Amino acid sequence: MMPVQPSDRRDELVSLDQKPCEQSRDTAMTSLRLLFLLHSLLVFQVHLSNQLEDNKIPPSLCTGHPGIPGSPGAHGSPGQPGRDGRDGRDAAPGEKGQKGDSGDQGETGLRGLTGDRGDPGEKGERGQAGECAVAPKSAFSAKLSEGLSLPLTVGDVVCFDKIVINEQGDYNTETGRFTCKVPGVYYFAVHATVYRASLQFDLMKNAHTVASYFQFYGNWPKPASLSGGSLLHLVPGDQVWVQMALSEYNGFYSSTKTDSTFTGFLVYSDWKNSAVFA
């Protein structure tokens, strides 16, 4: 073992004196670093807290593992209808399909408008001659016989006994009455020669006076005349005749030169049950 030199001893003492000082400086520096680091952490924490409140945390600071998928949310309210889209382009025509079954007959439609008049058609062949329609007839005319005495009283029927025409037999010379067979409108006329006395008579229908006629006679050398007529509507069974009105006025007269007549005929029929006479 070598002896220790004095110089080496001094260096060792100096070295021992310097070590505590260096350790103190290191401790102080470490403390300063810790304080600085703590201060930086506090500042960073405040800054980080502000970012969390503002929801502005950078994704780089929150890069955790993906979370578990959440449950499906409730259906939202229907949105507003969207706008109509643009018309699509015309597609190419498809192939013709098979003919379908006939459908049910539809309801009858409304009556259409009257069309234009068509062209005249060809003249048809002449048809067979039909039966002639025979209109109903009724007519008569009768007169007093020459020199016939008439001892007439009030209400007596004047019987015109000499037939001029009576094809249908509707007038009866024995009763002096016309009896209706064909319903309709008739015209009756009486022409009287007045001589030796004044004359007044009535035209009767079913015992009712239809018209009255009068002619005065003033003892003239020649006869006078009296005429009258009326339209009457009759139905089958009605009767018409001439009747004396006053017994003293009975101047009916007839001779070879002058007559007294009673005439009647059908003007038109009202048989509504026949198409011919409608």
C-alpha positions in Angstrom: 0.0 0.0 0.0 1.3 3.3 -1.1 1.4 6.2 1.4 -1.0 9.0 0.9 0.5 12.2 -0.2 -0.5 15.5 1.3 -1.6 17.0 -2.0 -3.8 14.1 -2.8 -5.4 14.6 0.6 -6.2 18.2 -0.1 -7.8 17.3 -3.4 -9.9 14.6 -1.7 -11.1 17.1 0.9 -11.9 19.7 -1.8 -13.8 17.0 -3.6 -15.8 16.1 -0.5 -16.6 19.7 0.1 -18.0 20.2 -3.5 -20.3 17.1 -3.5 -22.8 18.6 -1.0 -23.0 21.8 -3.0 -23.7 19.9 -6.2 -26.3 17.8 -4.6 -28.1 21.0 -3.3 -28.0 22.5 -6.8 -29.4 19.3 -8.3 -32.2 19.2 -5.7 -33.1 22.8 -6.4 -33.1 22.3 -10.1 -35.3 19.2 -9.7 -37.7 21.2 -7.5 -37.9 24.0 -10.1 -38.5 21.4 -12.8 -41.3 19.9 -10.8 -42.9 23.3 -10.1 -42.7 24.2 -13.7 -44.2 20.8 -14.7 -47.0 21.2 -12.1 -47.7 24.7 -13.3 -47.8 23.5 -16.9 -50.2 20.7 -15.9 -52.5 23.1 -14.2 -52.6 25.5 -17.2 -53.2 22.5 -19.5 -56.0 21.2 -17.2 -57.8 24.6 -17.3 -57.4 24.9 -21.0 -58.7 21.3 -21.4 -61.7 22.1 -19.2 -62.6 25.1 -21.3 -62.5 23.0 -24.4 -64.8 20.4 -22.9 -67.3 23.0 -21.9 -67.3 24.5 -25.4 -67.5 21.0 -27.0 -64.3 21.8 -28.9 -62.1 19.0 -27.7 -59.8 18.0 -30.5 -60.4 14.4 -31.7 -56.7 13.8 -31.1 -57.2 14.2 -27.3 -60.2 11.8 -27.1 -59.1 8.9 -29.3 -60.7 6.1 -27.2 -62.0 2.7 -28.4 -65.3 2.8 -30.4 -68.4 2.5 -28.2 -71.1 -0.2 -28.3 -73.9 0.7 -30.9 -76.8 2.4 -29.2 -80.5 1.2 -29.4 -82.5 2.3 -32.4 -84.3 5.6 -31.8 -88.1 6.2 -32.1 -89.6 6.9 -35.6 -89.6 10.6 -36.3 -92.6 12.5 -37.6 -93.4 12.2 -41.4 -91.6 14.8 -43.3 -93.2 17.2 -45.8 -94.0 15.9 -49.2 -91.2 16.3 -51.6 -91.4 18.2 -54.9 -92.5 16.5 -58.0 -89.6 15.0 -59.9 -88.9 15.7 -63.5 -90.7 13.7 -66.2 -88.8 10.7 -67.2 -87.8 10.0 -70.7 -90.1 8.0 -72.9 -89.3 4.3 -72.8 -89.2 2.2 -75.8 -92.6 0.6 -76.8 -93.2 -2.8 -75.3 -94.4 -5.8 -77.1 -98.1 -6.1 -77.8 -99.9 -8.2 -75.1 -102.5 -10.8 -75.6 -106.1 -9.8 -76.0 -107.9 -9.7 -72.7 -111.3 -11.2 -71.9 -114.5 -9.2 -72.7 -115.7 -7.1 -69.8 -119.2 -6.7 -68.5 -121.6 -4.6 -70.5 -121.5 -1.0 -69.2 -124.5 1.2 -68.3 -126.3 2.9 -71.1 -124.9 6.4 -71.7 -126.7 9.7 -72.1 -128.7 10.3 -75.3 -126.5 11.8 -77.9 -127.1 15.0 -79.9 -129.3 14.8 -83.0 -127.1 14.2 -86.0 -127.3 15.9 -89.3 -130.1 15.0 -91.7 -129.0 12.2 -93.9 -129.3 12.0 -97.7 -132.7 11.0 -99.1 -133.0 7.3 -99.5 -134.1 5.4 -102.6 -137.8 5.4 -103.4 -139.3 2.2 -102.1 -141.7 -0.1 -103.9 -145.3 0.8 -103.9 -147.3 -1.0 -101.3 -150.5 -2.8 -101.6 -153.7 -0.8 -101.6 -155.2 -0.6 -98.2 -158.8 -0.6 -97.2 -160.6 2.7 -97.4 -161.7 4.2 -94.2 -165.4 4.9 -94.1 -166.4 8.0 -92.1 -169.6 7.7 -90.2 -172.6 9.3 -91.9 -176.0 10.5 -90.7 -178.3 12.8 -92.7 -182.0 13.2 -93.4 -184.5 15.6 -94.9 -188.3 15.3 -94.8 -191.3 17.6 -95.7 -195.0 17.9 -95.1 -197.3 16.3 -97.7 -199.4 18.6 -99.9 -202.7 19.6 -98.3 -202.0 17.8 -95.1 -204.3 19.2 -92.4 -202.6 19.9 -89.1 -205.1 20.2 -86.2 -202.2 20.8 -83.9 -202.2 21.8 -80.2 -199.5 23.0 -77.9 -196.9 20.2 -77.3 -197.8 18.2 -80.4 -194.9 16.9 -82.6 -194.9 18.1 -86.2 -194.5 14.9 -88.3 -192.8 15.7 -91.6 -194.2 12.6 -93.3 -192.6 12.8 -96.8 -189.0 11.5 -97.0 -186.5 13.4 -99.2 -183.4 11.5 -97.9 -183.0 9.1 -95.0 -180.3 6.6 -95.9 -179.3 5.7 -92.4 -182.9 5.6 -91.2 -182.2 7.9 -88.3 -185.5 9.9 -88.8 -188.9 8.3 -88.1 -191.8 9.7 -90.2 -194.4 8.2 -87.8 -193.0 9.9 -84.7 -191.4 12.9 -86.4 -188.2 12.4 -84.3 -184.6 12.0 -85.2 -182.6 9.5 -83.1 -178.8 9.9 -82.8 -176.6 6.8 -83.5 -173.2 8.4 -84.2 -171.9 10.8 -81.5 -170.9 14.2 -82.7 -172.0 17.7 -83.8 -175.2 18.0 -85.9 -176.9 20.8 -87.7 -180.7 20.9 -87.8 -182.8 23.4 -89.9 -186.5 24.0 -90.3 -188.0 25.8 -93.2 -191.7 26.6 -92.9 -194.2 28.1 -95.3 -196.6 30.2 -93.3 -200.2 30.6 -94.6 -203.7 31.3 -93.2 -202.3 31.8 -89.6 -199.3 32.9 -87.8 -196.7 30.3 -86.8 -194.6 29.6 -83.8 -192.7 26.3 -83.2 -189.8 25.1 -81.0 -186.7 22.9 -81.9 -186.5 20.3 -79.1 -183.8 18.0 -77.8 -184.8 15.4 -75.3 -187.9 17.4 -74.2 -185.8 20.6 -73.8 -186.4 23.6 -76.0 -183.3 24.4 -77.9 -184.6 27.4 -80.0 -188.0 29.0 -80.7 -189.2 30.6 -84.0 -192.2 32.9 -84.8 -193.7 34.4 -88.0 -196.7 36.7 -88.0 -199.3 36.3 -90.8 -201.6 39.3 -91.6 -204.1 37.8 -94.0 -201.9 38.4 -96.9 -202.8 37.0 -100.3 -199.5 35.1 -100.5 -197.8 32.8 -98.1 -194.9 34.0 -95.9 -191.9 31.9 -94.8 -190.1 31.1 -91.5 -186.6 29.4 -91.2 -184.4 28.6 -88.3 -181.5 26.2 -87.5 -179.1 25.3 -84.8 -175.9 23.2 -84.1 -176.3 20.5 -81.5 -173.9 18.1 -79.9 -175.6 14.6 -79.6 -174.7 11.3 -78.1 -176.3 8.0 -79.1 -179.9 7.9 -78.0 -180.5 11.7 -78.1 -183.7 12.7 -80.0 -184.5 15.9 -81.9 -187.9 17.1 -83.2 -190.1 20.1 -84.0 -192.9 20.9 -81.6 -195.8 23.4 -81.7 -195.5 26.2 -79.2 -199.0 27.9 -79.3 -202.2 26.3 -80.6 -203.4 29.5 -82.3 -200.1 29.9 -84.2 -200.2 26.8 -86.3 -199.8 28.2 -89.8 -197.6 25.3 -91.3 -198.4 25.0 -95.1 -197.3 22.9 -98.0 -198.4 22.8 -101.7 -197.0 22.0 -105.2 -195.4 25.4 -105.2 -194.0 25.7 -101.7 -192.9 23.3 -98.9 -192.2 23.0 -95.2 -189.1 20.9 -94.4 -187.1 19.5 -91.5 -183.4 18.7 -92.2 -180.5 17.4 -90.2 -177.0 16.0 -90.8 -173.7 15.1 -89.0 -171.0 17.8 -89.2 -168.3 15.8 -87.5 -168.0 12.8 -85.3 -166.3 12.6 -81.9 -165.8 8.9 -81.7 -162.5 9.0 -79.9 -162.1 5.3 -79.6 -161.4 5.0 -83.4 -158.1 6.1 -85.0 -160.0 7.1 -88.1 -162.3 9.5 -86.3 -159.9 10.8 -83.7 
